[in-house]
Amino acid sequence: MTSSMFYLLRMEDSQHLWVKEEGSPVLMRLRLADRLTKLQIRHLSLASPFQPVRVDVEVGAWNGTSFWGTLGDIHIPVVVKAVGRRRCNYAKTM
């Protein structure tokens, strides 16, 4: 089993994930050995091919249709909200 950082591109269902290793053009279909929690499903559902989520995955043997995998940490990108000055009542009427 090799453990490394992958980009999660898509969640097919609660058992199958499409991942891509950093710097590699190869897509891999993973079948998870363990069940996902509700929080993990919520975090992984944010993934898309245009905004992948980084995950730590241990990749196992090929089972005919996919690789066996065990999910480790999920690294969600932090969304920075723009903070601006509140503008109101500048055009006062008399």
C-alpha positions in Angstrom: 0.0 0.0 0.0 1.2 3.4 -0.9 0.0 6.5 0.9 0.3 9.9 -0.7 -1.5 13.1 -1.5 -4.2 13.0 -4.2 -6.7 15.4 -5.7 -10.3 14.2 -5.4 -12.0 15.1 -8.6 -15.4 13.5 -8.2 -17.4 11.4 -5.8 -19.3 8.7 -7.8 -21.2 7.4 -4.8 -20.5 6.8 -1.1 -18.1 4.0 -1.9 -16.3 5.1 -5.1 -14.1 8.1 -5.7 -12.2 9.4 -8.7 -8.8 10.7 -7.7 -5.6 11.9 -9.5 -2.1 11.9 -8.0 -0.2 15.2 -7.8 1.8 15.7 -11.0 0.3 12.6 -12.8 -2.2 12.7 -15.7 -3.7 9.3 -14.7 -7.1 9.1 -13.1 -7.8 6.3 -10.7 -11.1 4.9 -9.4 -11.0 4.0 -5.8 -13.4 1.7 -3.9 -13.3 2.6 -0.2 -12.8 -0.1 2.3 -14.4 1.8 5.1 -17.7 3.7 5.2 -17.7 7.5 5.1 -19.1 9.6 7.9 -21.7 12.3 7.2 -19.1 15.0 7.7 -16.7 13.3 5.2 -19.4 13.0 2.7 -20.3 16.7 3.1 -16.7 17.7 2.6 -16.1 15.4 -0.3 -19.2 16.5 -2.1 -17.6 20.0 -2.6 -15.1 18.4 -5.1 -15.3 19.1 -8.8 -12.8 18.8 -11.7 -12.4 22.5 -11.6 -12.0 22.8 -7.8 -10.5 19.5 -6.5 -10.2 18.7 -2.8 -6.9 17.4 -1.5 -7.1 14.0 0.3 -4.6 11.6 1.8 -5.3 8.1 0.5 -3.7 4.7 1.0 -4.0 2.9 -2.4 -4.2 -0.9 -2.3 -4.5 -3.7 -4.9 -6.6 -3.7 -8.1 -9.9 -5.6 -7.7 -10.9 -5.7 -11.4 -12.9 -2.5 -11.6 -11.1 -0.1 -9.2 -8.3 0.1 -6.6 -9.0 -0.5 -2.9 -8.4 2.6 -0.9 -8.5 3.9 2.6 -9.2 7.6 3.1 -7.0 9.6 5.5 -7.2 13.3 6.0 -9.3 15.7 3.9 -7.8 19.1 3.2 -10.5 21.6 2.3 -9.4 24.9 0.8 -10.3 27.9 3.0 -12.6 30.4 1.4 -11.6 33.9 2.2 -14.5 36.3 2.3 -13.9 39.8 1.1 -14.5 42.4 3.8 -15.5 45.8 2.7 -16.5 49.0 4.3 -20.2 49.3 4.8 -21.7 52.1 2.7 -25.1 53.5 3.6 -26.8 56.9 3.8 -24.3 58.7 1.6 -26.9 60.3 -0.6 -29.0 62.0 2.0 -32.2 63.8 1.0 -33.6 66.8 2.6 
